[in-house]
């Protein structure tokens, strides 16, 4: 076994990472699907969307050939609606709430219709938001991820001068750096960011990291308000022996490399073991297989019934040939000559349910060993607790504490997204940005 680069031909890489959810190829196909919609008055699809997109309205607009109107209906609620149409777990949100499910029929393809309406707006740069006259107010946004971009767009189109400070070389956050390449390409992410910025009044300063190049105390003095959308990004460790052996990597860094390098540059093992079962774990596992791994095994400490990811994500992994080991937790990484060779796992069982109704895994005392030359840790992320603490923000275990309007304990400082909730969906971050921006406008009396 060995970790290698360039296992596949260029054409094989392209095939493996092509769009997993292709758009409607024809106008007729989109119209047929749009006309299946029952246009429910009390639409459960809209209620299940964290940004409250008026789904029946935007689908009706597609059905009547009002594509610009449809795009604006979506963007009014979710300015990252194009990206969300590709990455949202719609089967547990809008499509999962579709009334057709009750009739045991296929739900409306809301995501594909949303993509059909929004992508032309980005490609053709439709000017849907004329910016209001400048108010003279200045707001700093820290983080050019979904929460920060959402907040910046709302503020800018209302005449606020916005400066965004982003630690990476590109905007988009999780969309750009943390999602499987077959779901959304870096090129699309750049186009979406450019479209959001095209409203005007937003200046993005890249390679500027809070606590290093830029400081919250300075921003408080220079701006009328600040919105923090710094996300989470520290991979959770396993705290087991052998974790630092060569060949043990965290999923966040691994996906980052896939997003920022050519596929040929990213090494992958013959026998890969992925620990965890969230979206990031699935993305790491499936992309390992698509990069040329011979075997990929996903280890999860609970059963399939308790999985945090969706059925669709598991189906993707299974179709890619990934194997699952349930009720197993990593105990020790074993290596030879400094390189990982085996992973020892504890056999688990489910104990009593806690207050939330979820049954906790309990170690049985038995173990088993998996042969591997690459272990990918996807046990979740933890907030930037030290950064939050040193800036005087009230928090709980590193998650910024906010009021219902997004305001923090510091005057003029608002926050939202993953740095507050610990890590949810992109669409949740977009909504948090909207709420924060709306509250800032009220705070500035605009």
ChimeraX attribute file (.defattr): number of C-alpha atoms within 10 A of each C-alpha:
attribute: neighborCount
match mode: 1-to-1
recipient: residues
	/A:1	12
	/A:2	15
	/A:3	16
	/A:4	16
	/A:5	15
	/A:6	16
	/A:7	18
	/A:8	15
	/A:9	10
	/A:10	12
	/A:11	8
	/A:12	14
	/A:13	18
	/A:14	14
	/A:15	12
	/A:16	20
	/A:17	18
	/A:18	15
	/A:19	15
	/A:20	14
	/A:21	14
	/A:22	11
	/A:23	17
	/A:24	15
	/A:25	9
	/A:26	9
	/A:27	12
	/A:28	11
	/A:29	12
	/A:30	20
	/A:31	18
	/A:32	11
	/A:33	18
	/A:34	23
	/A:35	15
	/A:36	14
	/A:37	20
	/A:38	15
	/A:39	15
	/A:40	14
	/A:41	7
	/A:42	9
	/A:43	17
	/A:44	18
	/A:45	23
	/A:46	21
	/A:47	16
	/A:48	18
	/A:49	23
	/A:50	19
	/A:51	23
	/A:52	16
	/A:53	21
	/A:54	18
	/A:55	25
	/A:56	21
	/A:57	17
	/A:58	26
	/A:59	31
	/A:60	20
	/A:61	19
	/A:62	25
	/A:63	21
	/A:64	13
	/A:65	13
	/A:66	14
	/A:67	20
	/A:68	19
	/A:69	17
	/A:70	26
	/A:71	28
	/A:72	21
	/A:73	22
	/A:74	26
	/A:75	20
	/A:76	18
	/A:77	19
	/A:78	24
	/A:79	29
	/A:80	26
	/A:81	28
	/A:82	26
	/A:83	27
	/A:84	22
	/A:85	23
	/A:86	22
	/A:87	19
	/A:88	18
	/A:89	22
	/A:90	21
	/A:91	17
	/A:92	15
	/A:93	17
	/A:94	26
	/A:95	23
	/A:96	17
	/A:97	20
	/A:98	25
	/A:99	19
	/A:100	16
	/A:101	13
	/A:102	10
	/A:103	9
	/A:104	8
	/A:105	10
	/A:106	12
	/A:107	19
	/A:108	23
	/A:109	18
	/A:110	23
	/A:111	24
	/A:112	19
	/A:113	23
	/A:114	24
	/A:115	21
	/A:116	23
	/A:117	27
	/A:118	26
	/A:119	20
	/A:120	15
	/A:121	20
	/A:122	19
	/A:123	12
	/A:124	9
	/A:125	15
	/A:126	15
	/A:127	14
	/A:128	14
	/A:129	16
	/A:130	10
	/A:131	18
	/A:132	14
	/A:133	11
	/A:134	14
	/A:135	13
	/A:136	9
	/A:137	16
	/A:138	20
	/A:139	28
	/A:140	26
	/A:141	31
	/A:142	30
	/A:143	29
	/A:144	29
	/A:145	28
	/A:146	35
	/A:147	36
	/A:148	34
	/A:149	29
	/A:150	26
	/A:151	31
	/A:152	35
	/A:153	25
	/A:154	23
	/A:155	26
	/A:156	25
	/A:157	19
	/A:158	21
	/A:159	20
	/A:160	26
	/A:161	21
	/A:162	24
	/A:163	20
	/A:164	24
	/A:165	26
	/A:166	26
	/A:167	21
	/A:168	16
	/A:169	9
	/A:170	19
	/A:171	27
	/A:172	25
	/A:173	24
	/A:174	19
	/A:175	27
	/A:176	24
	/A:177	24
	/A:178	23
	/A:179	23
	/A:180	25
	/A:181	21
	/A:182	19
	/A:183	18
	/A:184	23
	/A:185	19
	/A:186	17
	/A:187	9
	/A:188	17
	/A:189	22
	/A:190	16
	/A:191	15
	/A:192	25
	/A:193	22
	/A:194	15
	/A:195	20
	/A:196	22
	/A:197	17
	/A:198	15
	/A:199	19
	/A:200	19
	/A:201	22
	/A:202	23
	/A:203	15
	/A:204	21
	/A:205	19
	/A:206	16
	/A:207	13
	/A:208	19
	/A:209	17
	/A:210	18
	/A:211	13
	/A:212	8
	/A:213	10
	/A:214	15
	/A:215	13
	/A:216	18
	/A:217	11
	/A:218	9
	/A:219	17
	/A:220	17
	/A:221	9
	/A:222	13
	/A:223	17
	/A:224	17
	/A:225	22
	/A:226	27
	/A:227	27
	/A:228	29
	/A:229	31
	/A:230	28
	/A:231	31
	/A:232	22
	/A:233	19
	/A:234	15
	/A:235	18
	/A:236	16
	/A:237	14
	/A:238	17
	/A:239	11
	/A:240	11
	/A:241	12
	/A:242	19
	/A:243	21
	/A:244	14
	/A:245	19
	/A:246	17
	/A:247	23
	/A:248	20
	/A:249	18
	/A:250	24
	/A:251	28
	/A:252	25
	/A:253	18
	/A:254	19
	/A:255	23
	/A:256	16
	/A:257	17
	/A:258	23
	/A:259	21
	/A:260	13
	/A:261	11
	/A:262	11
	/A:263	21
	/A:264	17
	/A:265	13
	/A:266	20
	/A:267	21
	/A:268	26
	/A:269	24
	/A:270	19
	/A:271	23
	/A:272	28
	/A:273	29
	/A:274	28
	/A:275	28
	/A:276	26
	/A:277	27
	/A:278	18
	/A:279	21
	/A:280	21
	/A:281	28
	/A:282	25
	/A:283	24
	/A:284	31
	/A:285	32
	/A:286	25
	/A:287	25
	/A:288	29
	/A:289	23
	/A:290	23
	/A:291	25
	/A:292	20
	/A:293	22
	/A:294	16
	/A:295	17
	/A:296	27
	/A:297	21
	/A:298	24
	/A:299	21
	/A:300	24
	/A:301	26
	/A:302	22
	/A:303	16
	/A:304	16
	/A:305	7
	/A:306	13
	/A:307	16
	/A:308	11
	/A:309	18
	/A:310	15
	/A:311	14
	/A:312	13
	/A:313	18
	/A:314	20
	/A:315	13
	/A:316	15
	/A:317	23
	/A:318	13
	/A:319	11
	/A:320	17
	/A:321	17
	/A:322	24
	/A:323	16
	/A:324	20
	/A:325	16
	/A:326	17
	/A:327	21
	/A:328	26
	/A:329	24
	/A:330	23
	/A:331	20
	/A:332	18
	/A:333	23
	/A:334	20
	/A:335	18
	/A:336	10
	/A:337	8
	/A:338	12
	/A:339	18
	/A:340	22
	/A:341	22
	/A:342	21
	/A:343	23
	/A:344	17
	/A:345	20
	/A:346	20
	/A:347	21
	/A:348	22
	/A:349	17
	/A:350	16
	/A:351	12
	/A:352	11
	/A:353	11
	/A:354	9
	/A:355	7
	/A:356	6
	/A:357	8
	/A:358	12
	/A:359	15
	/A:360	15
	/A:361	19
	/A:362	18
	/A:363	16
	/A:364	13
	/A:365	8
	/A:366	9
	/A:367	15
	/A:368	12
	/A:369	15
	/A:370	16
	/A:371	15
	/A:372	24
	/A:373	23
	/A:374	29
	/A:375	28
	/A:376	23
	/A:377	26
	/A:378	27
	/A:379	20
	/A:380	23
	/A:381	19
	/A:382	20
	/A:383	25
	/A:384	19
	/A:385	18
	/A:386	10
	/A:387	13
	/A:388	18
	/A:389	16
	/A:390	10
	/A:391	14
	/A:392	12
	/A:393	19
	/A:394	16
	/A:395	17
	/A:396	12
	/A:397	15
	/A:398	21
	/A:399	23
	/A:400	28
	/A:401	21
	/A:402	19
	/A:403	10
	/A:404	10
	/A:405	17
	/A:406	25
	/A:407	23
	/A:408	21
	/A:409	15
	/A:410	13
	/A:411	10
	/A:412	17
	/A:413	24
	/A:414	27
	/A:415	31
	/A:416	32
	/A:417	30
	/A:418	26
	/A:419	27
	/A:420	25
	/A:421	18
	/A:422	19
	/A:423	19
	/A:424	13
	/A:425	17
	/A:426	24
	/A:427	25
	/A:428	21
	/A:429	29
	/A:430	28
	/A:431	24
	/A:432	28
	/A:433	33
	/A:434	27
	/A:435	23
	/A:436	32
	/A:437	31
	/A:438	19
	/A:439	17
	/A:440	25
	/A:441	18
	/A:442	11
	/A:443	13
	/A:444	16
	/A:445	7
	/A:446	12
